[in-house]
Amino acid sequence: MAFSAQTEKYSGKMGTLTFGSGDQALTVGGQAAMPFCTFDGEIPHKPIVAMEVYDVVDPEWPAAVVEPFKDVINDPIAWAKKNIEEYGAKAICLQLASTDPNGENKSADYAAELVGKMIDAISVPLVVWGSGNIEKDAEVLSKVCEANEGKNLLIGPAVEENYKKIAAACLGYGHNVVSQSPIDVNMAKQMNILINNLGLPMEKIIMEPSTGALGYGVEYSYSVMERISLAALAQNDEKMQCPMINDLGKECWKAREVKLTEEEEPAFGPDMEKRGVLWEATTGIDMLLAGSNLLIMRNPKAVKLVEECIDELLA
């Protein structure tokens, strides 16, 4: 008897989202099967890695992530260019850390101007990420949208407490929004519904279900993302069919396993760089296997490992 492989056919498929403009634009999502299961259905767009750039760097960053950028780390535009020209970044994520009121508290006008300069300087699509302060992000990201009208940026994160202002600005000025929820399937769906009810089309929304690093909640993120994927595919739930994004660089490089020296924890061994790179790469691959379409990552060696895995799994 001839062998007949079992396949799973789904009634639904994930939606797509396109960010960037012109020849630079990238599209994510659109898969009709679970991650990398090309034998079950079409996966038209590879997952993409966006490399981080910060406008101000935490002085406690480990040497392993400072070293690749030490010549440009105080110049976000030069940093972005290095990511593209030397490390082959397909997209850039500008982290506006300096706008945090608990830090440098830089203004919305500053952020909008920096984003404009970044757009003019780079040749790949841009993700713009707030500081994580709910009230300030609403002000900053809205101004970024207004000042860079029509550039089709990916803006976020928008959360329950500030989504109205951020999503409305994305709608009014032609951008996409990151819908962030706290590791809960129902809340992820509710955020999509709320943003869509403002008038922003579903194809302009990407979900960030909150990202836990390896050993620091990755299993919770994985479980929720897998359930989102199954709801979108098996149940054909239109409100769960937005692509997914994970902001994982910052989560991975603050893990104690990455930051502790051999003197502090002899069992970890002396090679802190290798340990950190593998920590970030493993987390990234976990997120891809859970259904992520867009990863925000930091270390170039980790990015290379993840992109090699993507290519091999979709070969």
C-alpha positions as CSV (number, residue, x, y, z in Angstrom):
1,M,0.0,0.0,0.0
2,A,1.3,3.4,-1.0
3,F,2.0,5.8,1.9
4,S,-0.4,8.7,2.0
5,A,0.7,11.7,4.2
6,Q,-2.0,13.2,6.4
7,T,-2.6,16.9,5.8
8,E,-4.8,19.5,7.5
9,K,-6.9,21.8,5.4
10,Y,-8.2,25.0,7.0
11,S,-11.3,27.0,6.3
12,G,-9.6,30.3,7.0
13,K,-6.3,32.1,6.4
14,M,-4.4,34.9,8.0
15,G,-4.7,38.4,6.5
16,T,-1.8,40.4,5.1
17,L,-0.3,43.7,6.1
18,T,1.9,45.9,3.9
19,F,4.2,48.6,5.4
20,G,6.6,50.9,3.7
21,S,6.0,52.5,0.4
22,G,6.9,52.0,-3.3
23,D,9.6,49.4,-4.1
24,Q,10.6,49.3,-0.4
25,A,7.2,48.0,0.8
26,L,7.1,44.6,2.6
27,T,4.1,42.3,3.1
28,V,3.6,39.9,6.0
29,G,1.0,37.3,6.7
30,G,-1.4,35.6,4.3
31,Q,-0.6,32.0,5.4
32,A,-3.2,29.3,5.0
33,A,-1.5,26.8,7.2
34,M,0.2,26.6,10.6
35,P,3.8,27.9,10.7
36,F,6.1,26.3,8.1
37,C,3.5,23.6,7.3
38,T,3.7,24.2,3.5
39,F,2.3,20.7,3.0
40,D,-1.0,21.8,4.5
41,G,-1.5,25.2,2.7
42,E,0.1,28.2,1.1
43,I,2.6,30.4,2.9
44,P,3.0,33.2,0.5
45,H,5.2,35.5,2.6
46,K,8.3,34.6,4.6
47,P,8.4,36.0,8.2
48,I,10.6,39.1,8.4
49,V,13.1,40.3,11.0
50,A,13.2,44.0,11.7
51,M,16.5,45.1,13.4
52,E,16.3,47.5,16.4
53,V,17.7,51.0,16.5
54,Y,17.4,53.0,19.7
55,D,17.6,56.8,20.0
56,V,19.1,56.4,23.4
57,V,20.8,53.2,24.8
58,D,20.5,51.9,28.4
59,P,24.0,52.1,29.9
60,E,23.4,48.6,31.4
61,W,23.3,46.9,27.9
62,P,25.5,43.8,27.8
63,A,28.8,44.2,25.8
64,A,27.6,41.6,23.3
65,V,24.9,43.9,22.0
66,V,27.0,47.1,22.3
67,E,30.0,45.8,20.4
68,P,28.5,45.4,16.9
69,F,27.2,49.0,17.0
70,K,29.9,50.7,19.2
71,D,30.9,53.1,16.4
72,V,27.3,54.2,15.7
73,I,25.4,53.6,19.0
74,N,24.9,57.3,19.7
75,D,23.6,58.1,16.2
76,P,20.3,56.2,15.4
77,I,20.4,57.0,11.7
78,A,24.0,55.8,11.2
79,W,23.0,52.7,13.3
80,A,20.1,52.0,11.0
81,K,22.3,52.4,7.9
82,K,24.8,49.9,9.4
83,N,22.1,47.4,10.1
84,I,21.0,47.6,6.4
85,E,24.4,47.9,4.7
86,E,26.5,45.6,6.9
87,Y,24.0,43.2,8.4
88,G,21.4,43.1,5.6
89,A,18.4,44.3,7.7
90,K,15.1,44.0,5.7
91,A,13.3,46.5,8.0
92,I,14.3,48.8,10.8
93,C,12.5,49.3,14.1
94,L,13.2,52.7,15.7
95,Q,12.7,52.5,19.5
96,L,11.9,56.0,20.8
97,A,13.2,55.2,24.3
98,S,14.3,58.8,25.0
99,T,10.6,60.0,25.0
100,D,9.9,58.2,28.2
101,P,8.9,60.8,30.9
102,N,10.9,58.7,33.4
103,G,14.0,59.1,31.3
104,E,15.0,61.9,29.0
105,N,11.4,62.9,28.3
106,K,12.1,64.1,24.8
107,S,9.2,65.8,23.0
108,A,6.8,64.5,20.4
109,D,8.2,67.1,18.0
110,Y,11.7,65.6,18.4
111,A,10.4,62.1,17.7
112,A,8.5,63.2,14.6
113,E,11.5,65.0,13.2
114,L,13.8,62.0,13.9
115,V,11.4,59.6,12.2
116,G,11.3,61.9,9.2
117,K,15.1,61.9,9.0
118,M,15.1,58.2,9.3
119,I,12.6,57.7,6.5
120,D,14.8,59.8,4.2
121,A,18.0,58.1,5.2
122,I,17.1,54.4,4.8
123,S,16.0,52.1,2.0
124,V,13.8,49.7,3.9
125,P,10.4,49.9,5.7
126,L,10.3,51.5,9.1
127,V,8.6,50.4,12.3
128,V,8.2,53.1,15.0
129,W,7.9,51.9,18.6
130,G,7.0,54.0,21.6
131,S,8.7,54.1,25.0
132,G,6.1,52.1,26.7
133,N,4.6,55.0,28.7
134,I,0.9,54.9,27.9
135,E,0.1,58.6,28.0
136,K,3.3,59.8,26.3
137,D,3.1,57.2,23.6
138,A,-0.3,58.4,22.6
139,E,1.1,62.0,22.2
140,V,4.4,61.0,20.6
141,L,3.1,58.4,18.1
142,S,0.1,60.5,17.1
143,K,2.6,63.3,16.2
144,V,4.8,60.9,14.3
145,C,1.8,59.9,12.2
146,E,0.8,63.4,11.5
147,A,4.3,64.7,10.6
148,N,5.0,61.7,8.3
149,E,1.6,61.4,6.5
150,G,1.3,58.9,3.8
151,K,4.6,57.0,4.5
152,N,2.7,53.8,5.5
153,L,4.7,53.3,8.7
154,L,4.0,50.6,11.2
155,I,3.2,52.4,14.5
156,G,2.9,51.0,18.0
157,P,2.2,49.7,20.4
158,A,-1.4,50.7,20.9
159,V,-2.9,49.3,24.1
160,E,-6.3,49.4,25.6
161,E,-5.6,52.7,27.4
162,N,-4.4,54.7,24.4
163,Y,-5.5,52.9,21.2
164,K,-8.1,55.5,20.3
165,K,-5.6,58.3,19.8
166,I,-2.9,56.2,18.1
167,A,-5.2,54.2,15.8
168,A,-7.1,57.3,14.9
169,A,-3.8,59.0,13.9
170,C,-2.9,55.9,11.8
171,L,-6.3,56.1,10.1
172,G,-6.1,59.8,9.4
173,Y,-2.5,59.9,8.2
174,G,-2.1,56.6,6.3
175,H,-0.2,54.2,8.6
176,N,-0.6,50.7,10.2
177,V,-1.0,50.0,13.9
178,V,0.5,47.5,16.3
179,S,-2.4,46.2,18.5
180,Q,-0.8,45.0,21.8
181,S,-2.6,42.9,24.4
182,P,-1.4,41.2,27.7
183,I,-1.0,37.5,26.7
184,D,-4.7,36.7,26.4
185,V,-6.5,35.4,23.4
186,N,-9.8,37.2,24.1
187,M,-8.1,40.5,24.8
188,A,-6.2,40.2,21.6
189,K,-9.4,39.8,19.7
190,Q,-11.1,42.6,21.6
191,M,-8.3,45.0,20.8
192,N,-8.7,44.2,17.1
193,I,-12.4,44.8,17.3
194,L,-12.0,48.1,19.1
195,I,-9.4,49.4,16.6
196,N,-11.4,48.2,13.6
197,N,-14.5,49.9,15.0
198,L,-12.7,53.2,14.8
199,G,-12.5,52.7,11.0
200,L,-9.1,51.3,10.6
201,P,-9.3,48.3,8.2
202,M,-8.2,44.9,9.5
203,E,-5.4,44.8,6.9
204,K,-3.8,47.8,8.7
205,I,-3.6,46.0,12.0
206,I,-0.9,43.6,13.3
207,M,-1.1,41.9,16.7
208,E,1.5,41.9,19.4
209,P,0.2,39.5,22.0
210,S,3.0,40.5,24.4
211,T,6.3,38.7,24.2
212,G,8.1,36.6,26.8
213,A,11.7,35.7,26.4
214,L,13.1,32.2,26.7
215,G,12.7,31.2,30.4
216,Y,10.7,34.3,31.1
217,G,7.2,33.6,29.9
218,V,7.9,32.3,26.4
219,E,5.5,29.4,27.0
220,Y,2.7,31.8,27.7
221,S,3.3,33.8,24.6
222,Y,3.6,30.6,22.5
223,S,0.4,29.2,23.8
224,V,-1.6,32.3,23.1
225,M,-0.1,32.8,19.7
226,E,-0.8,29.2,18.7
227,R,-4.5,29.6,19.8
228,I,-4.8,32.8,17.8
229,S,-3.4,31.0,14.7
230,L,-5.9,28.1,15.2
231,A,-8.8,30.5,15.7
232,A,-7.9,32.3,12.5
233,L,-7.3,29.2,10.4
234,A,-9.5,26.4,11.8
235,Q,-12.4,28.6,13.0
236,N,-12.1,31.2,10.2
237,D,-12.4,34.0,12.8
238,E,-12.0,37.2,10.8
239,K,-11.2,39.2,13.9
240,M,-8.2,37.0,14.7
241,Q,-6.7,36.9,11.2
242,C,-4.4,39.9,11.6
243,P,-0.7,39.0,11.3
244,M,1.5,38.8,14.4
245,I,4.6,40.7,15.5
246,N,7.0,40.2,18.5
247,D,9.2,42.8,20.1
248,L,11.7,40.3,21.5
249,G,15.1,42.0,21.5
250,K,14.5,44.0,24.7
251,E,13.0,41.0,26.5
252,C,15.9,38.6,25.7
253,W,18.8,40.9,26.6
254,K,17.5,41.7,30.1
255,A,17.3,38.1,31.1
256,R,19.6,37.2,34.0
257,E,21.0,34.2,32.0
258,V,22.3,36.7,29.4
259,K,23.6,39.3,31.9
260,L,25.3,37.2,34.6
261,T,29.1,36.7,34.3
262,E,30.9,33.4,34.9
263,E,32.0,34.6,38.3
264,E,28.4,35.3,39.3
265,E,27.1,32.0,37.9
266,P,29.9,29.5,37.1
267,A,27.5,27.0,35.5
268,F,26.8,29.5,32.7
269,G,30.4,29.4,31.4
270,P,32.6,32.2,30.1
271,D,31.1,33.0,26.7
272,M,28.5,35.6,27.5
273,E,28.1,36.7,23.9
274,K,27.3,33.2,22.6
275,R,24.9,32.7,25.4
276,G,23.1,35.9,24.6
277,V,23.0,35.3,20.9
278,L,21.5,31.8,21.4
279,W,19.0,33.2,23.9
280,E,17.7,35.7,21.4
281,A,17.8,33.4,18.5
282,T,16.0,30.6,20.3
283,T,13.3,33.0,21.5
284,G,12.9,34.2,17.9
285,I,12.5,30.7,16.5
286,D,10.0,29.9,19.3
287,M,7.9,32.9,18.2
288,L,8.1,31.9,14.5
289,L,6.9,28.4,15.4
290,A,4.0,29.9,17.3
291,G,2.9,32.0,14.3
292,S,4.8,35.3,14.3
293,N,5.2,37.1,11.0
294,L,7.5,39.9,12.0
295,L,10.2,39.8,14.7
296,I,12.0,42.8,16.2
297,M,15.5,41.7,17.1
298,R,18.8,43.2,18.3
299,N,22.0,41.2,17.8
300,P,23.2,40.7,14.2
301,K,24.4,37.1,14.9
302,A,21.0,36.2,16.4
303,V,19.2,37.7,13.4
304,K,21.4,35.7,11.0
305,L,20.7,32.4,12.8
306,V,16.9,33.1,12.7
307,E,16.9,34.1,9.0
308,E,18.9,31.0,8.1
309,C,16.2,28.9,9.9
310,I,13.4,30.6,8.1
311,D,15.1,30.0,4.7
312,E,15.7,26.3,5.5
313,L,12.2,25.6,6.8
314,L,10.6,27.2,3.8
315,A,13.1,25.9,1.2
